[in-house]
Amino acid sequence: MKIVSFEDIQNMNISPVKCYEWVSEMIKAKDSAVLPPKTHMNRPGNVFCNVMPSMIETADGTMGGIKVVTRYPERKPSLDSEILLMNAESGEVLALMDGNWITAMRTGAVAAHSVITFGKSGFKTIGMIGLGNVARGSLLVLASVLTDKKLSVKLLRYKDQAESFMDRFKDFNNLEFEIVDSVRECIQGSDVVISCATYFENDIAEDEWFDEGVLIVPVHTRGFTNCDLFFDKVFADDTGHVDHFGNFSKFRYYAEVSDVVNGKACGRESDKERILAYNIGVSIHDINFAAHIYKELSGNMEAFKNLSDADMKAPTDKFWL
């Protein structure tokens, strides 16, 4: 079993466009995957642990794995994750990978996919709430895929994060930024709102703040449950991860993103529709990213031999106790 570190993955210089391609292929192929609902465990102080298993079909056979992600608010960064990747046909555990880069970039790429799929025609103005790594990943993928589109980005001020966020994207000629001081300013007048804040205790916006035609992408599902009741359409990446939501039965129209992509359900049908896209974050994307990363590393003998090895020295005899 190989140990693949955060640094190992960063050194591969995987492009944001490649990340978009990987999530697009997995969304299209979702029906071939095995995806149980994640196990979510809470602890006091907004601490949580998610355990996320899945199996996917790849060109090299069936791959499986488990992602474990935790949030401890006092830790820097507060979110941390690891991924165990295995060959589901042989049972061989292939790698234990750091999941932080994968989590940020697959989540950002899925958000970008929702924006491109469900944003109204000619969308331009994007409001962003929560300016951490996932928000950076979201805009990095959007700006890299939509190179010919000028985007106006409103950043909700929080400490000095807006200024740091702008500096990260100073070399992108297709982005222009504005810093706003209230949630209302961020939402009103925006064609798309991407919220990457990891925690809101209550909803954060009044119904009348949402313009006709707006797309809301609440990455961590917090803060917008009032939209469930009056938005025209709600989409999610997996029904099993949202059917327990309190307002699920009250959605005016609901479908999975994969069904829209595969022509089995309607997506946006007019520029007047208000749309909510719940990207819950499903592990098929993590396992797909991990499988691609492992394949690329194993195809580079120099890089592969430099990875650390882990040997659990598991028993080899049938009876060992």
VOPAGU-2260 file (C-alpha; in pm, 1 decimal, decimal comma):
REM VOPAGU-2260
SITE   aa  ch    i         X         Y         Z
SITE  MET   A    0       0,0       0,0       0,0
SITE  LYS   A    1     135,9     337,4    -100,9
SITE  ILE   A    2     112,1     653,1     108,2
SITE  VAL   A    3      23,8     951,5    -112,8
SITE  SER   A    4      73,3    1279,3      70,1
SITE  PHE   A    5     -74,3    1622,8      15,7
SITE  GLU   A    6     262,4    1730,7    -123,4
SITE  ASP   A    7     279,5    1433,9    -362,2
SITE  ILE   A    8     -55,1    1535,4    -512,7
SITE  GLN   A    9      26,4    1906,4    -529,6
SITE  ASN   A   10     349,8    1828,4    -712,5
SITE  MET   A   11     152,0    1661,2    -991,1
SITE  ASN   A   12      19,1    2004,7   -1100,3
SITE  ILE   A   13    -321,7    1868,2   -1200,5
SITE  SER   A   14    -502,1    2140,0   -1394,1
SITE  PRO   A   15    -841,8    2284,2   -1294,7
SITE  VAL   A   16    -969,6    2187,5   -1640,5
SITE  LYS   A   17    -869,0    1826,6   -1575,0
SITE  CYS   A   18   -1059,2    1841,4   -1244,2
SITE  TYR   A   19   -1367,7    1959,8   -1433,2
SITE  GLU   A   20   -1330,9    1671,7   -1679,1
SITE  TRP   A   21   -1304,3    1419,0   -1394,7
SITE  VAL   A   22   -1619,3    1538,3   -1216,2
SITE  SER   A   23   -1807,5    1559,4   -1547,5
SITE  GLU   A   24   -1727,1    1199,4   -1632,7
SITE  MET   A   25   -1832,6    1081,0   -1286,8
SITE  ILE   A   26   -2159,2    1275,9   -1286,3
SITE  LYS   A   27   -2245,0    1121,2   -1623,4
SITE  ALA   A   28   -2152,5     771,2   -1501,7
SITE  LYS   A   29   -2316,4     797,0   -1157,9
SITE  ASP   A   30   -2572,1     522,5   -1226,1
SITE  SER   A   31   -2291,1     267,1   -1256,7
SITE  ALA   A   32   -2154,9     350,7    -909,5
SITE  VAL   A   33   -2237,5     206,2    -569,2
SITE  LEU   A   34   -2301,6     501,4    -339,0
SITE  PRO   A   35   -2439,3     443,9      11,8
SITE  PRO   A   36   -2538,0     757,3     205,1
SITE  LYS   A   37   -2252,9     898,5     410,0
SITE  THR   A   38   -2242,7     840,4     784,6
SITE  HIS   A   39   -2248,4    1175,4     960,9
SITE  MET   A   40   -2147,9    1200,3    1326,6
SITE  ASN   A   41   -2169,6    1522,8    1526,9
SITE  ARG   A   42   -1984,9    1624,0    1839,1
SITE  PRO   A   43   -2028,0    1934,8    2055,0
SITE  GLY   A   44   -1884,6    2262,2    1926,5
SITE  ASN   A   45   -1973,4    2217,1    1555,9
SITE  VAL   A   46   -1735,6    1922,6    1529,7
SITE  PHE   A   47   -1824,9    1646,2    1285,1
SITE  CYS   A   48   -1690,6    1329,1    1126,0
SITE  ASN   A   49   -1820,2    1198,2     792,4
SITE  VAL   A   50   -1746,3     846,3     666,8
SITE  MET   A   51   -1810,3     813,9     293,0
SITE  PRO   A   52   -1778,4     478,3     108,4
SITE  SER   A   53   -1836,0     406,1    -260,8
SITE  MET   A   54   -1737,8     191,4    -559,0
SITE  ILE   A   55   -1700,2     311,3    -916,9
SITE  GLU   A   56   -1635,9     161,1   -1258,3
SITE  THR   A   57   -1317,3     275,6   -1430,7
SITE  ALA   A   58   -1129,8     179,5   -1746,5
SITE  ASP   A   59    -906,6     -33,7   -1521,6
SITE  GLY   A   60   -1190,0    -214,6   -1345,1
SITE  THR   A   61   -1394,5    -154,6   -1031,6
SITE  MET   A   62   -1233,9      70,0    -773,8
SITE  GLY   A   63   -1359,4     129,3    -423,6
SITE  GLY   A   64   -1270,9     333,6    -124,8
SITE  ILE   A   65   -1363,4     523,1     185,3
SITE  LYS   A   66   -1317,6     889,4     259,4
SITE  VAL   A   67   -1311,1    1018,0     616,5
SITE  VAL   A   68   -1350,2    1392,9     665,0
SITE  THR   A   69   -1351,7    1577,2     997,0
SITE  ARG   A   70   -1416,6    1933,7    1105,8
SITE  TYR   A   71   -1265,1    2078,5    1423,3
SITE  PRO   A   72   -1321,0    2456,4    1429,2
SITE  GLU   A   73   -1012,5    2528,3    1641,4
SITE  ARG   A   74    -784,1    2334,6    1405,8
SITE  LYS   A   75    -608,5    2513,2    1119,7
SITE  PRO   A   76    -741,1    2435,0     870,0
SITE  SER   A   77   -1060,1    2317,4    1037,2
SITE  LEU   A   78   -1135,1    2053,1     771,2
SITE  ASP   A   79    -916,1    1746,8     717,3
SITE  SER   A   80    -967,9    1431,3     514,5
SITE  GLU   A   81    -805,5    1102,7     414,5
SITE  ILE   A   82    -896,8     851,9     142,8
SITE  LEU   A   83    -840,6     475,5     138,0
SITE  LEU   A   84    -831,1     346,8    -221,9
SITE  MET   A   85    -870,8     -20,4    -311,4
SITE  ASN   A   86    -907,6    -248,3    -609,9
SITE  ALA   A   87   -1264,0    -371,7    -552,2
SITE  GLU   A   88   -1211,2    -675,8    -776,3
SITE  SER   A   89    -911,0    -817,7    -590,8
SITE  GLY   A   90    -957,4    -656,0    -250,6
SITE  GLU   A   91    -605,7    -512,0    -262,0
SITE  VAL   A   92    -566,5    -184,2     -78,2
SITE  LEU   A   93    -369,6      36,6    -315,6
SITE  ALA   A   94    -313,7     361,8    -131,7
SITE  LEU   A   95    -385,9     579,7     166,4
SITE  MET   A   96    -411,5     933,8      30,4
SITE  ASP   A   97    -433,1    1273,9     185,3
SITE  GLY   A   98    -778,2    1397,0      85,6
SITE  ASN   A   99    -745,6    1771,5     134,1
SITE  TRP   A  100    -644,7    1873,5    -218,2
SITE  ILE   A  101    -888,2    1621,6    -366,9
SITE  THR   A  102   -1173,6    1746,5    -147,6
SITE  ALA   A  103   -1120,7    2112,8    -230,9
SITE  MET   A  104   -1076,9    2061,0    -602,8
SITE  ARG   A  105   -1348,2    1800,9    -661,7
SITE  THR   A  106   -1592,7    2009,2    -457,1
SITE  GLY   A  107   -1497,2    2322,8    -645,1
SITE  ALA   A  108   -1523,7    2143,8    -978,6
SITE  VAL   A  109   -1870,0    2007,6    -893,3
SITE  ALA   A  110   -1984,3    2358,5    -794,8
SITE  ALA   A  111   -1845,2    2492,5   -1122,9
SITE  HIS   A  112   -2028,6    2214,2   -1308,1
SITE  SER   A  113   -2357,0    2320,7   -1144,4
SITE  VAL   A  114   -2297,2    2683,3   -1237,9
SITE  ILE   A  115   -2229,0    2594,8   -1601,1
SITE  THR   A  116   -2520,4    2348,0   -1614,3
SITE  PHE   A  117   -2787,9    2550,4   -1432,1
SITE  GLY   A  118   -2683,5    2915,9   -1457,7
SITE  LYS   A  119   -2910,7    3131,5   -1670,3
SITE  SER   A  120   -2795,8    3218,8   -2021,6
SITE  GLY   A  121   -2536,7    3492,9   -2023,2
SITE  PHE   A  122   -2477,6    3475,7   -1647,5
SITE  LYS   A  123   -2203,3    3711,6   -1544,0
SITE  THR   A  124   -2226,6    3821,8   -1180,4
SITE  ILE   A  125   -2132,8    3571,5    -910,6
SITE  GLY   A  126   -2173,8    3637,4    -538,9
SITE  MET   A  127   -1941,9    3436,3    -315,3
SITE  ILE   A  128   -1997,2    3371,4      55,3
SITE  GLY   A  129   -1723,8    3189,9     246,5
SITE  LEU   A  130   -1383,4    3241,0      90,2
SITE  GLY   A  131   -1182,0    2936,4     193,1
SITE  ASN   A  132   -1014,4    2667,4     -14,2
SITE  VAL   A  133   -1336,2    2527,1    -161,0
SITE  ALA   A  134   -1439,0    2874,5    -280,0
SITE  ARG   A  135   -1095,8    2916,5    -436,0
SITE  GLY   A  136   -1130,7    2578,2    -604,0
SITE  SER   A  137   -1476,9    2668,9    -736,9
SITE  LEU   A  138   -1363,8    2993,5    -895,9
SITE  LEU   A  139   -1035,5    2844,5   -1013,7
SITE  VAL   A  140   -1222,8    2580,8   -1213,2
SITE  LEU   A  141   -1485,5    2825,4   -1341,9
SITE  ALA   A  142   -1229,3    3081,8   -1454,4
SITE  SER   A  143   -1012,5    2811,9   -1615,9
SITE  VAL   A  144   -1298,9    2647,3   -1805,9
SITE  LEU   A  145   -1476,5    2971,6   -1908,3
SITE  THR   A  146   -1169,1    3148,8   -2039,3
SITE  ASP   A  147   -1368,3    3352,1   -2294,5
SITE  LYS   A  148   -1626,9    3472,0   -2043,0
SITE  LYS   A  149   -1582,6    3784,5   -1829,6
SITE  LEU   A  150   -1707,5    3722,3   -1476,4
SITE  SER   A  151   -1787,8    3987,5   -1218,0
SITE  VAL   A  152   -1735,5    3842,3    -869,9
SITE  LYS   A  153   -1877,7    3989,9    -549,9
SITE  LEU   A  154   -1693,8    3877,2    -237,1
SITE  LEU   A  155   -1863,9    3898,5     101,9
SITE  ARG   A  156   -1611,9    4059,4     332,6
SITE  TYR   A  157   -1485,8    3842,0     619,8
SITE  LYS   A  158   -1174,9    3948,1     814,5
SITE  ASP   A  159    -902,6    3994,3     548,2
SITE  GLN   A  160   -1003,4    3693,7     339,4
SITE  ALA   A  161   -1154,4    3892,5      51,1
SITE  GLU   A  162    -830,1    4077,0     -13,2
SITE  SER   A  163    -631,6    3752,1       3,0
SITE  PHE   A  164    -883,4    3588,0    -230,1
SITE  MET   A  165    -846,7    3865,1    -487,1
SITE  ASP   A  166    -468,9    3840,0    -471,4
SITE  ARG   A  167    -488,9    3466,0    -546,5
SITE  PHE   A  168    -666,0    3544,8    -876,0
SITE  LYS   A  169    -470,9    3855,4    -978,8
SITE  ASP   A  170    -340,0    3682,4   -1292,4
SITE  PHE   A  171    -687,5    3594,4   -1427,3
SITE  ASN   A  172    -785,0    3850,2   -1690,4
SITE  ASN   A  173   -1144,1    3721,5   -1714,4
SITE  LEU   A  174   -1227,6    3810,4   -1350,9
SITE  GLU   A  175   -1316,4    4140,5   -1190,0
SITE  PHE   A  176   -1385,5    4172,6    -818,0
SITE  GLU   A  177   -1594,3    4378,7    -580,2
SITE  ILE   A  178   -1597,4    4343,7    -201,1
SITE  VAL   A  179   -1936,7    4386,5     -33,0
SITE  ASP   A  180   -2019,8    4415,9     335,3
SITE  SER   A  181   -2357,2    4242,7     367,0
SITE  VAL   A  182   -2522,1    3918,5     262,2
SITE  ARG   A  183   -2796,8    4120,5      94,8
SITE  GLU   A  184   -2547,0    4306,1    -126,9
SITE  CYS   A  185   -2383,5    3976,5    -216,2
SITE  ILE   A  186   -2709,1    3806,8    -318,4
SITE  GLN   A  187   -2915,4    4083,2    -478,7
SITE  GLY   A  188   -2810,1    4153,2    -834,3
SITE  SER   A  189   -2613,7    3827,1    -862,6
SITE  ASP   A  190   -2690,1    3574,8   -1135,1
SITE  VAL   A  191   -2522,7    3301,7    -930,6
SITE  VAL   A  192   -2449,6    3274,4    -558,7
SITE  ILE   A  193   -2193,0    3021,0    -437,3
SITE  SER   A  194   -2183,4    2973,3     -60,3
SITE  CYS   A  195   -1883,6    2781,3      72,2
SITE  ALA   A  196   -1926,4    2870,9     440,1
SITE  THR   A  197   -1903,4    2550,3     643,4
SITE  TYR   A  198   -2156,0    2648,6     909,6
SITE  PHE   A  199   -2464,5    2866,8     950,7
SITE  GLU   A  200   -2694,0    2815,1    1246,8
SITE  ASN   A  201   -2994,5    2961,8    1062,2
SITE  ASP   A  202   -3095,2    3080,5     715,3
SITE  ILE   A  203   -2905,6    3393,1     616,3
SITE  ALA   A  204   -3123,3    3569,2     355,7
SITE  GLU   A  205   -3476,2    3699,5     311,8
SITE  ASP   A  206   -3692,0    3557,1      31,5
SITE  GLU   A  207   -3715,4    3890,2    -149,5
SITE  TRP   A  208   -3337,1    3915,8    -186,2
SITE  PHE   A  209   -3330,2    3642,0    -453,6
SITE  ASP   A  210   -3367,9    3784,5    -803,2
SITE  GLU   A  211   -3560,4    3611,3   -1078,0
SITE  GLY   A  212   -3336,6    3363,0   -1256,7
SITE  VAL   A  213   -3080,6    3329,2    -977,7
SITE  LEU   A  214   -2889,7    3006,1    -917,2
SITE  ILE   A  215   -2791,2    2929,4    -556,2
SITE  VAL   A  216   -2516,4    2673,3    -490,5
SITE  PRO   A  217   -2490,0    2618,5    -112,4
SITE  VAL   A  218   -2188,5    2388,2    -109,5
SITE  HIS   A  219   -2227,6    2280,3     254,1
SITE  THR   A  220   -2611,1    2291,5     233,5
SITE  ARG   A  221   -2638,7    2549,9     512,9
SITE  GLY   A  222   -2821,4    2879,8     521,5
SITE  PHE   A  223   -3075,4    2860,4     238,4
SITE  THR   A  224   -3355,8    2626,4     347,2
SITE  ASN   A  225   -3614,7    2900,3     290,6
SITE  CYS   A  226   -3532,5    2870,3     -79,8
SITE  ASP   A  227   -3656,3    2508,9     -68,8
SITE  LEU   A  228   -4010,9    2636,5     -42,2
SITE  PHE   A  229   -4036,0    2886,7    -326,3
SITE  PHE   A  230   -3756,0    2819,3    -575,8
SITE  ASP   A  231   -3878,3    2668,9    -902,1
SITE  LYS   A  232   -3636,4    2377,0    -913,4
SITE  VAL   A  233   -3399,7    2192,5    -680,5
SITE  PHE   A  234   -3120,7    1964,7    -799,5
SITE  ALA   A  235   -2881,7    1745,7    -600,2
SITE  ASP   A  236   -2597,8    1509,2    -676,1
SITE  ASP   A  237   -2765,1    1216,3    -495,6
SITE  THR   A  238   -3120,4    1162,6    -370,6
SITE  GLY   A  239   -3013,2     936,4     -84,8
SITE  HIS   A  240   -2816,4    1224,8      62,2
SITE  VAL   A  241   -3105,1    1475,4      56,5
SITE  ASP   A  242   -3430,7    1281,9      93,9
SITE  HIS   A  243   -3413,2    1328,9     471,7
SITE  PHE   A  244   -3409,0    1708,5     438,6
SITE  GLY   A  245   -3701,1    1864,0     621,8
SITE  ASN   A  246   -3837,5    2032,3     309,2
SITE  PHE   A  247   -3765,2    1753,4      60,7
SITE  SER   A  248   -4133,7    1669,5       5,7
SITE  LYS   A  249   -4207,4    2038,7     -51,5
SITE  PHE   A  250   -3966,4    2093,8    -342,4
SITE  ARG   A  251   -4165,6    2218,6    -645,0
SITE  TYR   A  252   -3946,9    2016,5    -880,0
SITE  TYR   A  253   -3655,9    1787,5    -794,9
SITE  ALA   A  254   -3405,9    1581,6    -996,3
SITE  GLU   A  255   -3052,9    1450,8    -971,5
SITE  VAL   A  256   -2786,2    1636,4   -1168,1
SITE  SER   A  257   -2680,8    1310,8   -1336,0
SITE  ASP   A  258   -3033,5    1263,5   -1471,9
SITE  VAL   A  259   -3025,7    1613,4   -1621,0
SITE  VAL   A  260   -2686,5    1550,1   -1781,1
SITE  ASN   A  261   -2808,4    1218,8   -1925,6
SITE  GLY   A  262   -3132,7    1367,0   -2061,6
SITE  LYS   A  263   -3360,7    1186,0   -1815,6
SITE  ALA   A  264   -3482,8    1502,2   -1639,7
SITE  CYS   A  265   -3533,5    1868,3   -1722,7
SITE  GLY   A  266   -3272,1    2122,3   -1621,3
SITE  ARG   A  267   -3317,5    2496,5   -1650,4
SITE  GLU   A  268   -3598,4    2575,7   -1892,9
SITE  SER   A  269   -3607,9    2955,3   -1869,2
SITE  ASP   A  270   -3400,5    3247,6   -1747,7
SITE  LYS   A  271   -3673,3    3331,4   -1498,4
SITE  GLU   A  272   -3646,4    3011,5   -1295,7
SITE  ARG   A  273   -3489,8    3034,5    -951,9
SITE  ILE   A  274   -3278,6    2721,7    -905,5
SITE  LEU   A  275   -3113,3    2563,3    -602,3
SITE  ALA   A  276   -2828,6    2312,3    -652,2
SITE  TYR   A  277   -2741,1    2105,4    -346,6
SITE  ASN   A  278   -2395,9    1962,0    -411,8
SITE  ILE   A  279   -2384,4    1745,1    -102,1
SITE  GLY   A  280   -2038,4    1614,3    -179,2
SITE  VAL   A  281   -2039,1    1245,4    -265,5
SITE  SER   A  282   -1740,4    1014,5    -241,4
SITE  ILE   A  283   -1764,4     882,0    -597,2
SITE  HIS   A  284   -1578,9    1199,3    -695,6
SITE  ASP   A  285   -1311,4    1147,0    -430,7
SITE  ILE   A  286   -1259,3     785,4    -535,1
SITE  ASN   A  287   -1253,8     880,9    -903,5
SITE  PHE   A  288    -993,5    1151,7    -836,7
SITE  ALA   A  289    -792,9     908,9    -622,8
SITE  ALA   A  290    -806,5     640,4    -894,2
SITE  HIS   A  291    -689,2     885,5   -1161,3
SITE  ILE   A  292    -410,9    1013,1    -935,2
SITE  TYR   A  293    -295,7     660,5    -847,5
SITE  LYS   A  294    -294,2     560,4   -1215,0
SITE  GLU   A  295     -88,9     866,0   -1314,2
SITE  LEU   A  296     157,1     811,4   -1031,6
SITE  SER   A  297     196,2     438,6   -1102,3
SITE  GLY   A  298     263,5     521,2   -1467,1
SITE  ASN   A  299     558,0     736,7   -1360,2
SITE  MET   A  300     811,4     491,9   -1216,8
SITE  GLU   A  301    1032,1     765,2   -1074,0
SITE  ALA   A  302     743,7     928,2    -887,2
SITE  PHE   A  303     593,1     593,2    -784,2
SITE  LYS   A  304     908,0     452,6    -626,2
SITE  ASN   A  305     950,1     771,2    -424,6
SITE  LEU   A  306     613,2     721,6    -254,3
SITE  SER   A  307     623,6     585,7      98,5
SITE  ASP   A  308     511,0     227,0     157,5
SITE  ALA   A  309     287,6     100,8     436,6
SITE  ASP   A  310     271,6    -268,7     524,8
SITE  MET   A  311       6,5    -378,6     777,2
SITE  LYS   A  312     170,7    -726,7     783,5
SITE  ALA   A  313    -170,4    -885,4     761,5
SITE  PRO   A  314    -199,9   -1259,5     835,4
SITE  THR   A  315    -132,1   -1498,1     547,4
SITE  ASP   A  316    -266,0   -1815,1     708,3
SITE  LYS   A  317    -636,2   -1899,4     719,0
SITE  PHE   A  318    -623,6   -1981,9    1088,1
SITE  TRP   A  319    -411,8   -1736,2    1279,2
SITE  LEU   A  320    -580,9   -1692,5    1618,8
